């Protein structure tokens, strides 16, 4: 059950991060969701000291959102370099 919650939260955080970075038009929803999930997992591992399924706290959510923003920014830079 914890993994499903992580995926749902990652989807939402990826969508919010794409709105903030204004990349929702340039990339598809799938890319935003994948980046959000990856950010949530990375932050979960860092905040919960190695396990992504310990629990959801305000700190973990903020860290997951920050990681989604950073991941999306990196994806935007890579995509810009590949297309130009």
N, C-alpha and C positions, 0 to 999 in steps of 0.2 A: 504494500500500500504506500509505503514511503517513497518508492521510486516513481509511482504514478503522480504523486503530489509534486515531486521534484520536476517531472516533465511538464506538468501543467504550469507550475510557477515559472519554470524556464521559458515556456512559450510566452507567457504574459510579460515577463521581464524583457525578453528579446523584442517583442512588439513595442513596448514602451521605449526601449533603447533606440529602436529604429526611428521612432517618432522624434526623439530628442536629437539624434544625429542627422535627421532629415534624409535618411537613406531608404525610406519605405517605398519610394517611387523607383529608385535605381535598382534595387534588388527585389527579388520575389519574397513572398511571405515564407516560403520554405527556408530560404537562407537566414532570414531573421529568427525563425524558430530554432533552427539548428545552432545558430550563434548564441541565442538565449539559453538553450539547454546546456551547451558547452560552458558558458559562463557560470551558470548556476552550479554545475557539477564541479568546476574548478574552485569556485568560492566555497562550496560545501566541503570540499576536501581541505582547503586551507583553514576555514573557520572551525571546522569540527575535528581538526587534527587527524586527518587521514581517512575518515569515514564520511560518506556523503549522506548517510541515512540516520544520523543521530537525532536531529530535530530541526525545527524551523524556528528561528528567533529573529528579532529585529536586526541584529547584527548580521546574521546569515543572509537575510533578504537584502540588506544594503550592500553587503559584499558581493552577492550574486548580481545585483543590478550594476554595480561598478565594473565587475568582470564582464558582464554583457556589453556595457558601453565600450570598454577597452577592446574586447574581441571584435565588436562591430567596426570600430575605428580601424583596427588592423586589417579586417576584411575589406574595408573601403579603400585603404591605401594599396593593398595587393591588387585589388580589382582595377584600380585606376592605372597602375603600372602595367598590368597585363593588356589592357585595352588601348593604351597609348603607344 
